[in-house]
């Protein structure tokens, strides 16, 4: 009797392909930050973001060993910054300003993408700094970070999904990549 694995559903196949493609993407070079105090500050900044926006995740991640705790909180901060750049709302409601706001958010997200994927971000960007160190320490392929940024970027163009396949693709980008 042979063991037969179930075939993925139609909507699962592209998601699995994306996951494997990201896994095989560029792995960051070993990151060594010259200023250990700056790196400690960067991780503390990520911890503060996590504590402020997700108390339960902050508490749960506190159960991890120190290195993994810092990494989990840097991941959370990276995701939070990425999502907040897309979700920021301008108080002006006029329709003619909506396009400018979207353009501004696309520009901000593109700048964040470059910063968040930089192997050596500047010291004055604590989330990017801690995230670069985390990616290097835990050999996290850049493809997953790129997929998350692409996923949150979809919120700029689309708010409803016509099919389950479309919704699953969106969910992969904003959640499964994590």
N, C-alpha and C positions, 0 to 999 in steps of 0.2 A: 504494500500500500504506500503510495507516494503522497507526500504532503503537497497540497496545491494551494498556493497563495491566491487570495482574491485579487481580481483585476481592479485597478482604480476606476472610479466613476469618471465619466467624461470630464467633469469639472476639475477633478483632482490631477489629471495628467499634466496640464500646463503648470500647475502649481508645483508639482514635484520636479518638473524640469527646471523651473526658476530656482528652486531651492538648491538643486545640484549644480546648476550653473553658477550661482552665487558662491557655493562652497568651493568651487574650483577657481574662483576669481583671485585676484592679487591679494596676497597676505602682506600685511604691513611689515616693514623691516623692524628689527628690534629697536625700540625707542629707548633712548637714554636721555633724560632731561638733566641738564647740567646743574640745575638748582633744585635740590631736594626739598627745600622749604617752599618753593613755588609749586612743586608738584603736590606736596601735602595740602597747601592752600587750595589748589584746584580740586582735589578730591573732597576736601571739607566743603567747598562751594557746591559741589554736586550733591553731597549729603544734605546740605541745607535746602536745596531745591527739592530733593526727594521728600524730606521731612515736611516741607511746606505744602506740597501738592498731593502727596500720597502717604498719609500716616501709616496705613496698613502695610504698604510695600516697605516703608522705612523700618517699621518694627520687624517685619518678616525677614528683611535682608540683614537685620542686626543679628540674626541667628547663624549667619554664614561666618566662616573664618575671615579674618581681617582683609586679606587680599581679595577674596571673592566678594566680600561686602562692599569694598570700595569700587570694584568693577561693576557690580550690579547697580550701584547708585550712579556711577558714571554713565552706564547704559540708559538708566532712567532719565537722567538729565539731558543726554543727547536726544532721546525720543521727545522729551517735553519741549526742548527748544525747537526742534524740527516742527512739531505739531503747532506750537504757539505762533511760529512765524506765519503759518498758513491761516490759522484761526483768528489772528488779531483783527479786531473790528475797529474801523474808523467811525467816529461819531457822526460824520456827515452822511445824510441819507439821500442826497440828491443823486439821481441816476448817472449824471455825467461824471461824478466822482468815483463811481463804482469801478470803472475800468482802470482809473489811475490807481486805486487801492489794490486791485488784482495785479497790475503791473509792478507796483511797489513790492507786493508780497512775493511775486515771482523773482524779482531782482534780489530781494533779501534771501529767499530760499536758495537761489543759485550761489550767492556769496557764502551762505552757510554750508552748502554742499562742499565747496572748495575748501573751506576752513575745517570742516568736520572730517574730511578725508585726507587732509594734510598730515603727513607723517611727523612733521615738526611744526605744529602751530605756534603762534606767538605766545609769550608768557602772559600777556594781558587778556587772553581768551581761556579762562579756567575750564569751561566745559569741554572745549575742543582739546585742551591740553590733557585733561584726565582721560578723555575718550581715546586720544591717540595712544596714551600709555596703556590703557585697557586693551585696545585692539592688538597692540604688540605683545603684551604679556600673555594674552590668552589666544593669540593667533587667530583672531576673528577676521575672516575675509572681508575686504571692502565692499564686496558685492551685496552683502546683507544691509549695510548702512545705505548704500545707493538705492536698494529696493525700498527701504523704509522711506527715504526722502521722496522717491518717486510715488510711493503710495499716498503720503500726506499731500503731495502736490495735486493729486487728483481732486481734492476738495476744492481747488481753485476753479475747476472746470465743470465738475459734475457733483450733483447732490443726491440724485436718485439713480437706481440701477434697474434696468428693465428685466434682466434675467438673473437667476441664481448664479449662473456662471460668472456674470459681471460682478455681482456682489462678492462672490468667493475670491475673485481676483483682487478686488479692492481690499478685502479683509486680509488676504495674504500680505499685501504690501504694508498695511498699517498695524498688523498684529503678528502674523506668523513669522515674519522676518525676525522679530524679537526673540 
